[in-house]
Amino acid sequence: MRTIKFRGYSLFGDRWVYGRSIFNIGTVCSICEDEEVEKSLLENRGALGVSVDPETVGQFTGFYDKDGKEIYEGDIVFVDMYSDEKSFKAFVEWQEEYGCFVFVEKTLIQDKDGVEEVIDGETYYYSKEICKTIKVIDNIYKDCYNSYRTKN
């Protein structure tokens, strides 16, 4: 059975929050970290947890990288599938059309005016074999969230 859990960046603690339940009430999103509290909340239909930025919420893919680290939607991974022949950075994304997580090769290009644009490359589907070649190196929210915090 696949483990269902989520990750989101805390609005008040400058940390990642992990948990099995996520609550959305209006524009507030909370993740419950404690299983006993989660059970009580579900029974009483209450909502308590750690408030997180809804834009940073990602689901656990059910896969682990070559070092045993959990891979979440929104992670940036380094893929070394064919040794020296093919290695690249990719973003972990949910593909709605097929109902599965994928990793998409990304290329940063710069035009003559210095404007940068990210172009999608090949899409790869997960397997336990491919995950043996993947290393989580970052996530797409880190820089985005830090720049958001700087503005506010």
C-alpha positions in Angstrom: 0.0 0.0 0.0 1.3 3.5 -0.9 1.9 6.0 1.8 -0.2 9.2 1.4 1.4 12.2 2.9 2.1 15.9 2.1 4.7 18.5 2.6 4.3 22.3 2.8 6.3 25.3 4.0 5.2 26.7 7.3 4.0 30.3 7.3 5.3 30.9 10.8 8.2 28.6 11.5 10.5 28.8 8.5 10.5 25.0 8.1 8.9 22.2 6.1 5.9 20.5 7.7 5.2 16.9 6.9 1.9 15.0 7.6 -0.8 12.7 6.4 -3.7 15.1 6.6 -4.1 18.4 4.9 -7.0 20.8 5.7 -8.1 23.6 3.4 -10.4 26.2 5.0 -10.9 29.2 2.7 -7.4 30.4 1.8 -5.8 28.8 4.8 -4.0 25.5 4.4 -2.8 23.4 7.3 -1.0 20.1 7.6 -1.4 18.0 10.7 1.9 16.5 11.9 0.7 14.4 14.8 -1.3 11.2 14.2 -3.2 11.4 17.5 -4.2 15.0 16.9 -5.1 14.0 13.3 -7.4 11.3 14.6 -9.1 13.6 17.1 -9.6 16.3 14.4 -11.1 13.9 11.9 -13.5 12.5 14.6 -14.6 16.0 15.7 -14.4 17.6 12.3 -12.1 20.3 13.7 -9.2 21.8 11.8 -5.9 22.3 13.6 -2.5 21.9 12.3 0.5 23.9 11.1 -0.5 26.7 8.7 1.5 26.3 5.4 1.7 28.3 2.2 -0.7 26.5 -0.1 1.5 27.2 -3.1 4.2 25.0 -1.5 2.1 21.9 -0.8 3.3 18.8 -2.6 2.4 15.1 -2.3 4.8 12.3 -1.5 5.3 10.3 -4.7 5.8 7.0 -3.0 9.3 6.8 -4.3 12.8 7.4 -2.7 16.0 8.7 -4.3 19.2 6.7 -4.4 20.1 7.9 -0.9 16.7 6.9 0.6 15.3 10.4 0.7 11.5 10.8 0.0 10.7 12.4 -3.3 7.9 15.0 -3.3 6.0 16.8 -6.0 7.9 20.0 -6.6 11.3 18.5 -5.9 14.2 19.2 -8.3 16.2 16.0 -8.9 19.5 15.2 -10.6 19.1 12.2 -12.9 22.1 10.2 -13.9 20.3 7.4 -15.9 23.0 6.4 -18.3 26.2 7.3 -16.5 28.1 9.8 -18.7 25.7 9.5 -21.6 22.7 11.2 -20.1 22.5 13.2 -16.9 20.2 16.2 -16.2 18.1 18.1 -13.7 14.4 17.5 -13.7 11.3 18.7 -11.9 8.9 16.3 -10.2 5.4 17.0 -11.4 1.9 15.5 -11.4 0.7 14.6 -14.9 -3.0 14.9 -14.9 -3.5 13.2 -18.3 -2.1 9.9 -17.0 -2.8 10.3 -13.3 0.8 9.8 -12.2 4.0 11.6 -11.0 6.7 12.2 -13.6 10.0 14.0 -13.8 10.4 16.5 -16.5 13.8 17.5 -17.9 14.2 21.3 -17.8 16.5 23.5 -19.8 17.2 27.2 -19.0 17.7 29.3 -22.1 18.6 32.9 -22.4 17.7 35.1 -25.3 19.9 37.9 -26.7 18.3 40.4 -24.3 19.2 38.3 -21.3 15.6 37.1 -20.6 15.6 33.6 -19.2 13.0 31.0 -20.0 12.6 27.4 -18.8 11.8 25.0 -21.6 10.3 21.5 -20.9 12.3 18.6 -22.3 11.6 14.9 -22.1 9.1 13.4 -19.6 10.2 10.3 -17.7 7.9 8.0 -15.7 8.9 6.6 -12.3 10.1 3.1 -11.6 12.1 1.8 -8.8 15.0 1.2 -11.2 15.1 4.8 -12.4 14.9 6.1 -8.8 18.2 4.3 -8.1 19.7 7.0 -10.4 17.9 10.0 -8.9 19.1 12.4 -6.2 16.9 15.1 -4.7 18.9 18.3 -4.8 16.4 21.1 -4.1 12.7 22.0 -4.7 11.0 24.6 -6.8 9.6 26.4 -3.8 12.8 27.3 -2.0 13.8 30.3 -4.0 10.3 31.3 -4.8 9.4 31.3 -1.1 12.5 33.1 0.0 11.9 35.9 -2.6 8.2 36.0 -1.5 9.3 36.5 2.2 11.8 39.2 1.1 9.0 41.2 -0.6 6.6 41.0 2.4 
